[in-house]
Amino acid sequence: MESYKNIGITEVVVRDGIQSLLATRVPLRDLVSILPALDKVGYWSLETWGGATYDSCIRYLNEDPWERLRTFNSLLKNTPQQMLIRGQNLVGYKHYSNDVVSKFLEKSAENGIEIFRTFDALNDFDNIEFSIKEVKRIGKHAQGTIAYTTSPVHNLEIWMDLAKKIEDSGADSLAIKDMAGLLRPFDAYDLVKSLKESLSIPIHMQTHATTGMSTATNMKAIEAGIDNIDTSISSLSMTYGHTATETMLAIFEGHDREINLDLEALEEVSIFFKDIREKYAEFEGNLKGVDSTMLVKQVPGGMLSNLESQLRANKQEDKLDLVKEEIPKVRKDFGYPPLVTPASQIVGAQALLNVMNATRYENLSNESINLILGKYGKLPGDINPELLAKARGKAVAIEDNNLQEGEIQKMSHELKELCENNELPDLSGNVEMLLTYILFPNIALPFFKELDI
């Protein structure tokens, strides 16, 4: 175990920081000016893309996500760009065929992504193996991921088994993704120590501050020999987000395992994002300190801020506590999926439906049915038998969640026809626009109409 080298930092402020605290509503035009300062800090990587960014760009910001990525790439000369993908889900909410996955990864790399952190919401290795191997094929850094959670069916043995499969698949590094802040400090020490003893690839970790444990968890992981941690600049940190970058820098200053970053550049970044947080305060959740109830309910930070935002928009803020109470019940009935996209959205939406209706599961969403029936992968635990029977009974009319090979060609014809019918230039030959249509067919048309083509 390498115990005395510097700790790498992945700065998440322009992706997960904004997603977790401001519901991913900050447009590119408000980020461009700070990129040179971010580039001077000395981060191991800067997470700039993936997660909900793609969706938000076309759904809320009328912004081309590919142009966002290219702009970042033109201004970041020293710092590798990193993105988060959901294995076969990519940045969408269902499985896509291998030809779509390959093309998306190729275009992402072509436009500037160097490091691909790939995870699966159910920790089903089959759903991330192809992505890892494709990233290696195109010559980029493949980071396989454990989506950490706790339940009666999750234990250290399961994490070690998944980690070994990730290393054996050729991944360059492994990440622990603790999206709800559930990884307790001493458990983090044991997990990281076991991983360092068993694997030869570097170990990275992302943990959220929602439950108040993230700084202690980062410290214990570093003590155990972790190679890299995710942090967010102080002015856009904590609550639903992450431990502040400067906090970790100060804790380890002068110690054997230092974090070497440019303090002056960090101060400039912090001042900038203080203004951003104020400007987009309407999208921030209500959490002011720590939410210890998440130790039971396990709702990730980004899911909470988005849920609050949706309820507020529908003038139903009073339902938030009821939904949070319902989420762990739904999760148990569904076989304990980790609450991370897309499983978190599916469980959260079903919990909301249950609260809104007189009878639980009176309305079962198509996504819930697909999740229960294994269309997203193998669920870790046993599914409620009555719920499973109900899902099977309703499944007849639902389109298969898994796309077939040749989907790119099929969707290209669809897009060509859509453009013709709506008097738009033919976008089917533009691979990036075609990928946008494949990933988000229901909202692509309004987005295309807004574009200056």
C-alpha positions in Angstrom: 0.0 0.0 0.0 1.4 3.4 -1.0 0.9 5.5 2.1 3.1 8.6 1.7 2.2 10.1 -1.7 0.1 13.1 -2.3 -3.7 12.9 -2.4 -5.3 13.7 -5.8 -8.3 15.9 -5.8 -11.2 15.7 -8.3 -13.0 19.0 -8.2 -16.8 18.5 -8.8 -18.1 22.0 -8.5 -19.1 22.5 -12.1 -20.9 19.2 -12.3 -22.0 17.4 -9.1 -21.6 20.5 -7.0 -24.1 22.4 -9.2 -26.3 19.3 -9.6 -26.5 18.6 -5.9 -27.1 22.1 -4.6 -28.6 24.0 -7.6 -30.5 21.3 -9.4 -28.1 21.6 -12.4 -29.6 24.9 -13.5 -26.4 27.0 -14.1 -25.8 27.7 -17.8 -22.5 27.7 -19.6 -22.4 31.5 -19.9 -22.1 31.8 -16.2 -19.2 29.3 -15.9 -16.9 30.3 -18.7 -15.0 33.1 -16.9 -13.9 30.9 -14.0 -12.5 28.0 -16.1 -9.0 29.5 -16.4 -8.8 29.9 -12.6 -10.0 26.3 -12.1 -7.4 25.2 -14.6 -4.6 26.7 -12.4 -5.5 25.0 -9.1 -3.7 21.7 -9.8 -6.5 19.3 -9.5 -6.1 15.6 -10.6 -9.2 16.1 -12.7 -12.2 18.4 -13.0 -15.6 16.8 -13.3 -17.4 18.8 -16.0 -20.0 16.6 -17.7 -22.3 13.7 -17.3 -24.8 12.9 -14.6 -27.8 15.2 -15.1 -25.9 17.8 -17.0 -26.9 16.6 -20.5 -30.6 16.3 -19.5 -30.7 19.8 -17.9 -29.0 21.4 -20.8 -31.7 20.4 -23.3 -34.6 20.3 -20.8 -34.1 23.6 -18.9 -31.2 25.6 -20.3 -31.8 25.5 -24.1 -28.1 24.7 -24.4 -26.3 22.2 -26.5 -24.5 19.9 -24.0 -21.8 19.1 -26.6 -21.1 22.8 -27.1 -20.7 23.1 -23.3 -18.2 20.2 -23.3 -16.2 21.7 -26.2 -16.1 25.1 -24.5 -14.8 23.6 -21.3 -12.2 21.7 -23.4 -11.0 24.9 -25.2 -10.4 26.6 -21.8 -8.9 23.8 -19.7 -5.3 23.4 -20.9 -3.8 21.6 -17.8 -6.6 19.7 -16.1 -8.2 16.5 -17.5 -12.0 16.6 -17.8 -13.9 13.8 -16.1 -17.5 12.7 -16.7 -20.0 10.4 -14.9 -21.9 7.8 -17.0 -24.4 5.2 -15.9 -23.0 2.3 -17.8 -25.6 1.1 -20.4 -27.8 4.0 -19.3 -25.1 6.5 -20.4 -26.7 9.9 -19.3 -30.3 8.8 -20.0 -32.7 6.7 -17.9 -32.9 3.3 -19.6 -30.5 0.8 -21.3 -29.1 1.7 -24.7 -27.6 -0.8 -27.2 -23.9 -1.3 -27.5 -23.7 0.6 -30.7 -25.2 3.7 -29.0 -22.9 3.3 -26.0 -19.8 3.1 -28.3 -20.7 6.1 -30.4 -21.5 8.2 -27.3 -18.2 7.4 -25.7 -16.3 8.1 -28.9 -17.9 11.5 -29.3 -17.4 12.4 -25.6 -13.7 11.6 -25.9 -13.4 13.4 -29.2 -14.9 16.5 -27.5 -12.6 16.5 -24.5 -13.4 13.8 -21.9 -10.3 12.0 -20.6 -11.7 10.1 -17.6 -14.9 8.2 -17.6 -16.4 7.2 -14.3 -18.9 4.5 -15.0 -21.4 3.0 -12.6 -24.6 1.0 -12.6 -27.5 1.9 -10.3 -27.9 -1.8 -9.3 -24.1 -2.6 -9.1 -24.8 -5.1 -11.9 -21.3 -5.6 -13.4 -22.8 -6.7 -16.7 -24.1 -3.2 -17.1 -20.7 -1.5 -16.8 -18.3 -4.1 -18.3 -18.9 -3.0 -21.9 -18.4 0.7 -21.1 -15.1 0.0 -19.3 -13.8 -2.0 -22.3 -15.0 0.6 -24.8 -13.3 3.4 -22.9 -10.0 1.4 -22.9 -10.5 0.8 -26.7 -10.6 4.5 -27.4 -7.5 5.1 -25.3 -9.1 7.0 -22.3 -9.1 6.4 -18.6 -11.7 3.9 -17.5 -12.9 4.2 -13.9 -15.2 1.5 -12.7 -17.5 2.3 -9.8 -19.1 0.8 -6.7 -22.4 2.6 -6.0 -22.2 2.4 -2.2 -25.3 1.7 -0.2 -26.3 -0.1 3.0 -29.1 -2.7 3.3 -29.6 -6.2 4.6 -28.2 -7.6 1.4 -25.1 -5.4 1.0 -21.8 -6.2 2.8 -18.0 -6.0 2.4 -17.9 -9.3 0.5 -20.2 -7.9 -2.2 -18.1 -4.8 -2.7 -14.9 -6.8 -2.9 -16.3 -9.1 -5.5 -17.5 -6.2 -7.6 -14.2 -4.4 -7.2 -12.2 -7.5 -8.4 -14.5 -7.8 -11.5 -13.8 -4.1 -12.3 -10.1 -4.5 -12.0 -10.1 -7.7 -14.1 -12.1 -6.0 -16.8 -9.1 -3.7 -17.4 -10.3 -0.6 -15.6 -7.5 2.0 -14.8 -9.0 2.9 -11.4 -11.9 2.1 -9.1 -14.2 4.7 -7.5 -16.4 4.4 -4.4 -19.5 6.5 -5.1 -21.3 7.4 -1.9 -24.2 9.4 -3.3 -26.2 9.7 -0.1 -23.4 10.2 2.5 -24.0 6.8 4.0 -20.4 5.6 4.2 -19.4 5.9 7.8 -15.8 6.9 8.6 -14.7 3.6 10.1 -16.5 1.6 7.5 -14.7 3.7 4.9 -11.4 2.9 6.5 -12.1 -0.9 6.4 -13.4 -0.8 2.8 -10.5 1.3 1.5 -7.9 -0.8 3.4 -9.4 -4.0 2.0 -9.4 -2.6 -1.5 -5.8 -1.4 -1.3 -4.7 -4.8 -0.1 -6.6 -6.6 -2.9 -6.3 -4.4 -5.9 -3.3 -2.9 -7.8 -5.3 -0.1 -9.4 -5.8 3.4 -7.7 -8.8 3.9 -5.5 -10.9 7.1 -5.7 -13.9 8.2 -3.6 -16.9 10.5 -3.8 -19.0 11.1 -0.6 -21.8 13.6 0.0 -22.1 15.8 3.1 -25.9 15.3 3.6 -25.5 13.2 6.8 -22.6 15.3 8.2 -20.0 12.5 7.9 -18.2 13.3 4.6 -15.1 15.1 6.1 -14.5 12.4 8.6 -15.1 9.7 6.0 -12.6 11.4 3.6 -10.1 11.6 6.5 -10.4 7.9 7.4 -10.2 6.9 3.7 -7.0 8.9 3.3 -5.6 7.2 6.5 -6.4 3.9 4.8 -4.4 4.8 1.8 -6.9 6.1 -0.8 -5.4 7.7 -3.8 -7.9 10.4 -4.7 -11.1 12.1 -3.3 -13.8 14.3 -4.8 -14.4 17.7 -3.2 -16.2 20.9 -4.1 -15.1 24.5 -3.6 -16.1 25.8 -0.2 -18.7 28.3 -1.4 -20.7 25.6 -3.2 -20.2 22.7 -0.7 -21.8 20.9 2.2 -25.6 20.2 2.8 -26.6 18.1 -0.2 -23.1 18.6 -1.8 -19.6 17.6 -0.7 -16.8 18.4 1.7 -15.1 21.7 0.8 -11.8 21.4 -1.1 -10.1 24.0 1.2 -11.1 22.0 4.3 -9.4 18.9 3.2 -6.4 20.9 2.0 -6.1 22.5 5.5 -6.5 19.2 7.4 -3.6 17.5 5.6 -1.3 20.6 5.2 2.2 19.7 6.5 1.4 16.0 6.8 3.0 13.0 5.1 0.0 12.8 2.7 -0.4 16.3 1.5 -2.9 17.9 -1.0 -0.9 20.3 -3.2 -3.2 22.9 -4.7 -2.9 26.6 -5.5 -4.5 28.5 -2.6 -4.7 31.8 -4.4 -6.5 30.2 -7.3 -8.8 28.4 -4.9 -9.8 31.7 -3.3 -10.7 33.2 -6.7 -12.8 30.1 -7.4 -14.5 30.3 -4.0 -15.5 34.0 -4.4 -16.9 33.3 -7.9 -19.1 30.4 -6.8 -20.4 32.4 -3.8 -22.0 34.7 -6.3 -23.3 31.8 -8.4 -24.9 30.2 -5.4 -26.7 33.4 -4.6 -27.8 34.0 -8.2 -29.4 30.6 -8.4 -30.6 30.3 -4.8 -34.2 29.6 -6.0 -33.1 26.1 -7.0 -31.3 25.3 -3.7 -33.0 22.9 -1.3 -34.1 23.8 2.2 -31.4 21.9 4.1 -29.3 24.3 6.2 -27.1 21.9 8.1 -27.2 18.1 8.3 -30.0 15.7 7.6 -29.4 12.7 9.8 -32.7 11.1 8.7 -30.8 10.2 5.5 -29.0 7.4 7.5 -32.4 5.7 7.3 -34.0 7.1 4.2 -30.8 7.1 2.0 -31.9 9.7 -0.4 -29.0 11.2 -2.4 -28.3 15.0 -2.3 -29.1 15.6 -6.0 -32.3 13.6 -5.7 -33.4 15.7 -2.7 -32.8 19.1 -4.2 -34.5 18.1 -7.4 -37.4 16.6 -5.5 -37.9 19.7 -3.5 -37.7 21.8 -6.6 -40.4 19.7 -8.4 -42.7 19.8 -5.4 -42.2 23.6 -5.0 -43.1 24.1 -8.7 -46.3 22.1 -8.1 -47.1 23.9 -4.8 -46.8 20.6 -2.9 -43.9 21.3 -0.6 -45.9 20.0 2.3 -45.6 16.5 0.8 -41.8 16.3 1.1 -41.6 14.6 4.5 -44.2 12.1 3.5 -42.3 11.2 0.3 -39.1 10.9 2.3 -40.9 8.5 4.7 -42.2 6.4 1.8 -38.9 6.1 -0.1 -37.3 3.5 2.1 -40.5 1.4 2.1 -40.5 1.4 -1.7 -36.8 0.6 -1.8 -37.4 -2.5 0.4 -40.3 -3.6 -1.8 -38.1 -3.2 -4.9 -35.3 -5.4 -3.6 -33.0 -2.7 -2.1 -31.6 -1.0 -5.2 -29.0 1.6 -4.3 -30.6 5.1 -4.6 -28.7 6.5 -7.5 -29.8 7.5 -11.0 -31.9 6.1 -12.5 -33.1 3.9 -9.6 -33.4 6.8 -7.3 -35.7 8.7 -9.7 -37.8 5.6 -10.2 -38.1 4.9 -6.5 -38.7 8.6 -5.7 -41.3 9.0 -8.3 -43.1 5.8 -7.2 -43.0 7.0 -3.6 -44.6 10.3 -4.7 -47.3 8.4 -6.5 -47.9 6.3 -3.4 -48.3 9.4 -1.3 -50.6 11.1 -3.8 -52.9 8.1 -4.2 -55.2 6.5 -1.6 -53.7 3.1 -2.1 -50.0 2.3 -2.2 -49.0 1.1 -5.7 -52.4 2.0 -7.1 -50.5 3.5 -10.0 -47.3 1.7 -10.9 -45.1 3.6 -13.3 -43.7 2.0 -16.4 -40.2 2.7 -15.1 -41.1 0.9 -11.8 -42.4 -2.1 -13.7 -39.2 -2.3 -15.8 -37.0 -2.0 -12.7 -39.0 -4.7 -10.9 -38.8 -7.0 -13.9 -35.1 -6.7 -14.3 -35.0 -4.5 -17.4 -32.3 -2.4 -15.7 -30.3 -5.3 -14.4 -30.5 -7.7 -11.5 -31.9 -6.3 -8.2 -29.7 -7.0 -5.2 -32.5 -8.4 -2.9 -35.9 -10.1 -3.0 -38.8 -8.2 -4.5 -42.2 -8.0 -2.7 -44.1 -11.0 -4.2 -47.4 -9.2 -4.5 -45.6 -6.2 -6.2 -43.8 -8.6 -8.6 -47.0 -10.3 -9.6 -48.7 -6.9 -10.2 -45.7 -5.7 -12.3 -45.9 -8.9 -14.4 -49.6 -8.4 -15.0 -49.1 -4.8 -16.2 -46.0 -5.5 -18.3 -47.6 -6.7 -21.5 -48.1 -3.2 -23.0 -44.7 -1.9 -22.1 -42.0 -1.5 -24.7 -38.9 -3.5 -23.9 -36.4 -1.3 -22.0 -33.4 -2.8 -23.9 -32.8 -1.5 -27.3 -31.6 -3.8 -30.1 -28.4 -3.4 -32.1 -28.9 -1.2 -35.2 -30.7 1.3 -33.0 -28.6 4.2 -34.4 -29.7 3.5 -37.9 -33.4 3.2 -36.9 -33.3 6.4 -34.8 -31.5 8.2 -37.6 -34.5 7.5 -40.0 -36.9 8.7 -37.3 -35.0 11.9 -36.7 -34.8 12.6 -40.5 -38.6 12.2 -40.7 -39.1 14.4 -37.5 -37.0 17.2 -39.0 -38.9 17.0 -42.3 -42.3 17.1 -40.6 -41.3 20.1 -38.5 -39.5 22.1 -41.2 -36.1 21.8 -39.6 -32.8 21.2 -41.3 -32.0 17.5 -41.5 -30.1 16.7 -38.3 -29.9 13.0 -38.7 -26.4 13.2 -40.2 -25.1 15.2 -37.1 -24.0 12.4 -34.7 -24.2 14.6 -31.6 -27.8 15.7 -32.4 -28.7 12.1 -33.3 -27.4 11.0 -29.9 -29.5 13.7 -28.2 -32.5 12.4 -30.0 -31.7 8.8 -29.0 -31.2 9.7 -25.4 -34.1 12.1 -25.0 -36.6 11.5 -27.8 -39.5 13.1 -25.9 -37.9 16.5 -25.4 -35.5 16.6 -28.4 -37.9 18.4 -30.7 -38.5 21.6 -28.6 -34.8 21.7 -28.0 -34.0 21.4 -31.7 -36.5 24.2 -32.5 -34.7 26.5 -30.0 -31.3 25.9 -31.5 -29.8 28.4 -33.8 -29.2 26.0 -36.7 
